[in-house]
Structures are given as C-alpha cells and as structure tokens.
C-alpha cells in the first residue's frame, strides 16, 4: 500500500506492479503528472494529469481527478473532469463526472451527476446488436 500525505507533490511517473495493493492519495495532496499503475487507487486529494490503470480507480468525497483516465473501473464519489475510457463507471450519490467517456457499462445513483458525452465500446455494441439497443448522438 502506498499512502501520500502532506503538501503538494509533483510527480512525473509512478509505477507499481502489485495488482492487489491500494495506493491512497490523501486529502491535502495535489499531484500533477502521469501515473501508470496496476494497483487499485483511491483519491481523496487532487490529481491533474493522465492516469493509466489496469485496475480500479475510486475518487472519494473530497477527491478530484482532472485529465485523461484509462482504467478497468472508475468509481466516483467526488469529482472527475476530462476523458475516461473504462469498462465500467459508477457515479455515486454526490459524485460528478464531467467530460467524455467511453464505456461498456455505467451506473448513476440518484444524486449523482454526469454531464458530457458517452460512447459505448465497440465490443459492447457488437455483443448487443440483436437486442433493442438504441443510441442517441448529438
């Protein structure tokens, strides 16, 4: 487990190879830069930059991520702003997602907010082509 606390940090690249570990960015920490990780990430602070994960990223109530994000799953209880490419996104009550997302599945709880555009991943559209799937483009 990696825990970052304290004042603002500038990070160029951080890598971890433990997919069962969880990195925690505490409230009061601001990171600018690109992150590559296989561990789970929980954010209560602020991250500005590009995140690339093969695992789950969760944003806590006080957390915020701005930038481009690619992850297996994104759970938002705080704020995400930017572009996200995820298999699954969950926007919890009080969570805000603003921007463009590419997804297979999205869940928005009552009280959660999504403002932007969403695109279904091609394999999801192909798997459902015989169902009554309808999409709307603006």
Secondary structure, DSSP 8 states (H G I E B T S, - for coil): -EEE-SS-EE-S------TT-EEEE-TT-EEES-EEESSEEEESSEEEEEEEESSEEEE-TT-EEEEEEEEEEEEESSEEEEEEEEEEEEE-TT-EEEEEEEESEEEE-TT-EEEEEEEE-HHHHHHTTTTT------
